Every structure is written in C-alpha cells, then in structure tokens.
Amino acid sequence: MSHSITLTVNGKPREVEIDDTRVTLLDLLRERLHLTGTKKGCDRGQCGACTVHLDGRRINSCLTLALSCDGADVLTIEGVAHGDALHPVQAAFIAHDGFQCGFCTPGQIMSAIGLIQEGQTGDDPERVREAMSGNLCRCGAYAGILEAVLDAQDRLREANQRRSA
Amino acid sequence: MNNFEYVRPRSVTEAIAAASAPGASYLAAGTNLIDLMKGGITHPDRLVDVTHLPGLDRIEHRSDGSLRVGALVRNADLAHDPDFARAYPSVAEALLSGASAQLRNAATVGGNLLQRTRCAYFYDVAGACNKRQPGSGCDARDGENRLHAILGWSEACIATHSSDFCVPLVTLDAVVEIEGRRGRRDIALEDLHRLPGDTPEHDNVLEPGDLIVALRLPPAARSFAAHARYLKVRERTSYAFAIVSAAAALRIEQGRIADARLALGGVAAKPWRARAAEQVLIGATPAVGIYLQAATAALTDAKPSGDNAFKIELARRTIARALTLAAAGTPARVPALPASPFSVLPGVLQHA
C-alpha cells in the first residue's frame, strides 16, 4: 500500500508518494528528492554522516522512518547557505581545515549548527567535543572541527549582537 | 529489513487495538527499533507509529511535589528542562551521558525504557541467542563476554540492560504508567524489566498492546537533589554504553546519612537497585569506609558469567566513588563530561 506524505524540505513544501514503508528519511532525501549532500555512512546511527535537522533539531536521518516525518520541517546541508554566501559554520570549516576527504562534513556542519542553536556548550572546548561526539571523522580532522565550531559560534553571536544593537 | 505494514493511530485506544495483533510493534523515534530491523534482529509485521499521538509530550511538575513525564518527551528535552535538572540531577546527568546529541534529540522516554540489550550475540543473527531465538542457545556463554552480566543472569542469558536513564530512576522509585487492553495500570520501574531465567526472550512484564504513556516520580524523589550523582565507566569517554555504572542519592542531615538510594547499571538484565547497600548507609556518617561496606553488601550475590570477574571489583569501586561524589554534593551544573570518572570538579574526592 502506498502512503502520501507532505513535508517541508529546505523551506519548500514537498509531497512524496512512499511505496515502500521501509524508506528512511535519509533514503527519501537522497534517492527520492535527489538531495545527495546528506551522506550515508554506517546507516546504523553510529557515525553521524546523515545528520539533518528535523523540526529544528539535529537527528540521525538513517534511523528515522520517512513515513513518521509526515508534516515535518527538514533542513539539510543544501539549505543552509544563502545563495552564494556560505553559512558561517560552512565558512569556518573551510577557514580552519575542518575536513580532509569531506565525506563526514555535511553531517558535521549540520550537527555544529544544531549544537550552536542548542546553546548548551558555551566556549568550553570539552563541552563542544562532547556535544559533537555523535559525528565521526575517519580522517581525524577533529582539531580543525573544534576550532571551526568555536569560531563560528563566536561569529554568529557577534552577528546577533550587531543585529539586536 | 523485512516488509511491514505502517499504521498511524489517532488515539491511544486505536494504538492499543492496532498493536495488540501478533507481530505488531510500537514505533516511537525508532533509534533502537529501526537499527534492530536493519540488522534483521527483529522483524515486526506491523509498526504502530505513536509519535503523532497528542498529549504524551508534556513534563508536568505537580503541586504535590511529584513529577509526570509523558512517554514521548525526548531525552534531550527532559535533561535540559531546568526544573527537572534541578530536582533530579542524577537523572539529567545519566541522560546526558548516554548516546549522542542527535540520538538524545530523537529518543523518547518510553523508548529508552524498552531498549533492547546491546549483547553482540543478540545482534549477530548468525549466532545462537536465546533472547533473539528462544531455544537456540547462548553463544555469549563461551564467547567474548567480558562486558556481560554479573548479577541475576542465568545459563540461558547473560546479557545486560544498557539504559543509563533507568539507573537513577529506580533509585528514585519511578513508576511507569501503562495503557493496555484492560485499561490503565501502574508498574514500579524496578518491576518492569525481567531477569532472564529460562525465558530471556521476555525483556519485561508488558503484554501485547501495552503502551507506556508516562513516567512518574513520587514527591520524595526531589529530597535527594543536593546529593545525587550518576557515574558511568565506559571504554571511551563519550558515546559508549556503560561497562558498569552507579546512581547514588543521599539525604544528609546533621552530618549523617538520613536516607540513601543506590542502583547499578550494566551489570544485569535490569537496572539493579541495591537495597541491602542502602540499609548499610542509612544512619552512618558519610565516609569511604562505609561506602565500601555498602558496595560489598550490594555485590554479595555477584558472580562472573564469563571473562568478567573484573566487573565485580569495578562495580565495588564505582559504587564507592559514586557515593563519594554524591556526598560531596551535586554540582551546580552537569559536568562537561557527564557521569565520567575523568570529570574533575574542584573539591571532589576523585579516588575512593
């Protein structure tokens, strides 16, 4: 039996016909909506490469059933930049060498944006490392990733202060 | 993953009816269930998606001092609720010591209680496992079993329950609210999970169709807030299950322990409340000597199920350190490394 669901992906409303109940949100994004920025690493919730935001929260899309996302708001790596202007977290990953091969990077960036929005870590590197532990980097770019998250958090805070001043 | 029918009920009554059928399973966030289905470990014919049910996502601090948490409240939301973290700090610390930020954002209160064991032989469909395939045997008994149970295990199964959340919850006398085919009932969390015996395939006492709708903590649970800690020893500092963990909660009055609660995680098929140890502590002056006596009482019945005798000594030391940390006082904020023995706080004795 086929089910129809509606969801918002990167600000655009989408209606999707799901003919196989087993489809995960990750497979829906990659194979049905052709948003291949979100990566399939372990496909078992261990590596974080599939991290997207579901209703404003970072989650593992590989462990989320697509049918369960009816009515949800999804943000993927394709939706964070403004045209040619990179999201500050994207720019910080480049500035601080926060990757080597790049496969885990979309998940790392979506996780970092989520971390900054959650506002639990402050500038404590230990708390940032702990809050990023759901994203593995086989190239071992962790030092650059940590610097990128801290720097992007600073820049976003300054930008917010300027806006509210 | 097998094919399955997907059902999205509009009410708890509809959900119970749909999930009472043989082969049906409830789906919440799916952080454990979808993983198990991908591995072919479980293969339900029907998933009953409860995530769209209204009214199950509230945290209610009640006027009598008790707490009621809806089964669909997400782990992260509960841990970061300021009133919750202040009143039940060991539970918040346990929640934040589990899984990753992404998983905590998704995983639900009800789902956490019902997560399955992480025994590698349960996950290996090529091997024998009485929990996965009743009567097939237990490859863990003669396998890689250094992380397995030291309390309450049987020849049929030596797996452990790996929830962090449940460990401090049993110290605080948590109660689980269940809606089922015959209406609503309460079960003490301590009585929800079963020891394996000859039927390890039954993790808990729930019946077909039973839906956990809420978790409650009694008014007395908040009386431990000043001295409540969770300590979790694991093989890496973050994003790992416990080898051994301990939740300790004390009420200290005029320099003496007026009340004490203690439970262990990672040692048995259920969160393990150590009541004999609590009796040792009550009335005593807080000191390392009495903590070690309490640990001995907690572990009287412990025995290795394989290559894991070290876990008994590890549990003894974990208990002593958890009690030391609890007596020193709950920190104002959950440490950067929640529940970690590597978390250094000023003024806290690090070696029991």
Contacts between the chains, C-beta under 8 A, distances in Angstrom:
chain1	res1	chain2	res2	distance
A	1	B	5	7.6
A	3	B	6	6.6
A	20	B	3	7.7
A	21	B	3	6.9
A	21	B	4	5.7
A	21	B	5	7.0
A	21	B	6	4.4
A	21	B	47	7.4
A	22	B	1	5.0
A	22	B	3	6.9
A	22	B	4	7.4
A	24	B	34	7.1
A	43	B	38	6.9
A	44	B	35	5.4
A	44	B	38	6.4
A	44	B	39	7.7
A	45	B	31	6.2
A	45	B	35	5.8
A	45	B	102	7.9
A	45	B	103	6.4
A	48	B	100	6.8
A	48	B	102	6.3
A	51	B	102	5.7
A	54	B	106	7.7
A	57	B	74	7.9
A	57	B	76	7.7
A	57	B	105	4.3
A	57	B	106	7.7
A	58	B	101	6.6
A	58	B	102	5.2
A	58	B	105	6.0
A	59	B	102	5.3
A	59	B	103	8.0
A	59	B	105	5.4
A	59	B	106	4.6
A	60	B	31	7.4
A	60	B	102	4.9
A	60	B	103	6.6
A	60	B	106	7.1
A	62	B	34	8.0
A	63	B	29	7.6
A	63	B	30	5.6
A	63	B	31	5.1
A	63	B	34	4.7
A	63	B	35	6.1
A	63	B	103	7.9
A	63	B	106	7.3
A	64	B	29	7.5
A	64	B	30	6.4
A	64	B	34	7.5
A	64	B	106	7.0
A	65	B	6	7.8
A	65	B	27	6.7
A	65	B	30	5.6
A	65	B	34	6.4
A	65	B	47	7.5
A	65	B	49	7.4
A	67	B	6	5.1
A	67	B	8	7.6
A	67	B	49	7.0
A	68	B	27	6.9
A	68	B	30	7.0
A	68	B	49	5.5
A	68	B	51	5.6
A	70	B	8	7.7
A	70	B	52	7.6
A	111	B	101	7.1
A	111	B	102	6.7
A	114	B	101	7.2
A	114	B	102	7.8
A	114	B	105	7.6
A	115	B	101	6.8
A	118	B	76	7.8
A	118	B	80	7.9
A	118	B	101	7.4
A	120	B	80	6.8
A	124	B	336	5.7
A	126	B	336	3.9
A	126	B	337	6.5
A	127	B	336	4.6
A	129	B	238	7.6
A	130	B	237	7.9
A	130	B	238	5.4
A	130	B	336	6.1
A	130	B	337	5.9
A	130	B	338	7.6
A	131	B	101	5.2
A	132	B	101	7.7
A	133	B	100	5.6
A	133	B	101	7.6
A	133	B	238	3.7
A	133	B	239	4.3
A	134	B	99	7.5
A	134	B	100	2.5
A	134	B	101	5.4
A	134	B	102	4.6
A	134	B	103	6.6
A	134	B	239	6.2
A	135	B	100	7.9
